[in-house]
Amino acid sequence: MSKRDNIQYTLDWTTVVYYLLLVVMGWISIYGASYELDYEGSVLSFDQRAGKQFVWIITALALGGVVLLLDHRIFNYFAYVFYGVAIVLLIVTIFVAPDIKGSRSWIVIGPVSFQPAELAKMATALALAKFMSQYNYRIKAWKDMLPLAIIIFIPFVLILLQKETGSALVFMAFLLMFYREGMKGIVLLLGALAIVLFIVVIRFSIETIGNEQGSWGVVGAIAIIQLIQIIVPFSSHPHKKESLIFLGLSVLVIVASVIINKWYPVDYNDVAIGTSLVTAIYWAFTGILRRYPKLIAVAFISIGSLVFIYASDMIFNHVLEPHHQIRIKVLLNMEDDPTGAGYNVNQSKIAIGSGGLWGKGFLNGTQTKLKYVPEQDTDFIFCTVGEEHGFWGSALVLIIYWLLLMRIMKIGERQKESFHRVYAYSVASILFFHLMINVGMVLGIMPVIGIPLPFFSYGGSSLWGFTLLLFILLRLDASRLERSR
């Protein structure tokens, strides 16, 4: 057997080292977070979180080893089968899972609890890679995105029905992979615009202008749309003059509204909507008559954004769970709830801040040892790193994650088959999303939506899911040398 047929020589050991570093550092952090001051038993005892996690680590390594021994073609040939099994498990979970802290996302088998949503991420990545690797497939138009949206939408909705909003939102990470594969950047910009509008509307919705004559949230959001309606056409030389005219008219309408309001009450929401609609309609007709797609796009985005502004209220009040609403309000400084919804984040920031530059030392953290931070060995595991190892310890962990992400993208770029490349970027997108949201919520700059830190947080389902996700990529990458024989 030649070296090219031996996984020992074709495996990307650099990625394996990063994986092992994170797993070991995570296990040490779990031990530190769950350590009992008066405990005298073994660190590997099953009555301790660290002991249980050690078992999960061993089984995860065994699972990764099995994946590396499989024929790499299995993942391509059976991608839709894996996806179908994951969907069935998600459906079953809705009906058989017990209620655990308001969520029905865990299948309990004896002493073991299993979360199918973790495997659904891997299965969805394989299904997307399978579909996008079809002969001559390209993301050129909206119709090309429809099948991909359906593949993502099914598990997304099923996980939402389990009341696991955080796990469901992870599926939005695939947009980053789509961008790499040719999706227009406008989609990501629209997503960013939607987030900005949602925040502005919700954050300032309770603040009114004058005597209930409009909401600063609505007017501020529409002002953002109006700027887009002026700046985008202005960037196109033939429409600079018209853009400046609309800018002048908008300022004139604002001044006139303020003056008229001295004698007759003016609803500034209606004024803002009317101004934006008139501008959108003009650009729509101009774009159609002059056959200029950019102007038509501006019009549709404007109208869609206006609809979204009023839909934001419905989304916030009727789609999001009450505990998610209060977390967003606390994040946006709309409410101060240090003993309720804001307690976790408040205690987490205290723990991280108390660590200083070098930290208090292993097992010396007071916030974590005295159990002030809830979920400190799962969703809030990063605060343990900050308290015990300080800024430099936290930075080291983030650097290793960054190196891992860079390595995965390098692996993706060197693939000869689109199936392998798409899957690699799916893995990078999922890990990046988890890292960004988890660390962000621990630092108080992201809403608390309850997703684990990859390879770090306590839990078998999480560790198994991320291990499968990564080791399937390693197996696919190793096969590129086998094919070049």
Secondary structure, 3 states (H helix, E strand, C coil): CCHHHCHHHHCCHHHHHHHHHHHHHHHHHHHHHHCCCCCCCCCCCCCCHHHHHHHHHHHHHHHHHHHHHCCCHHHHHCHHHHHHHHHHHHHHHHHHCCCECCECCCEEECCEEECHHHHHHHHHHHHHHHHHCCCCCCCCCHHHHHHHHHHHHHHHHHHHHCCCHHHHHHHHHHHHHHHHCCCCHHHHHHHHHHHHHHHHHHHHCCCECCCCCCEHHHHHHHHHHHHHHHHHHHCCHHHHHHHHHHHHHHHHHHHHHHHHCCCCCCCHHHHHHHHHHHHHHHHHHHHHHHCCHHHHHHHHHHHHHHHHHHHHHHHHHHHCCHHHHHHHHHHCCCCCCCCCCCHHHHHHHHHHHHHCCCCCCCCCCHHHHCCCCCCCCCCCHHHHHHHHHHHHHHHHHHHHHHHHHHHHHHHHHCCCCHHHHHHHHHHHHHHHHHHHHHHHHHHCCCCCCCCCCCCCCCCHHHHHHHHHHHHHHHHHHHHHHHHCC
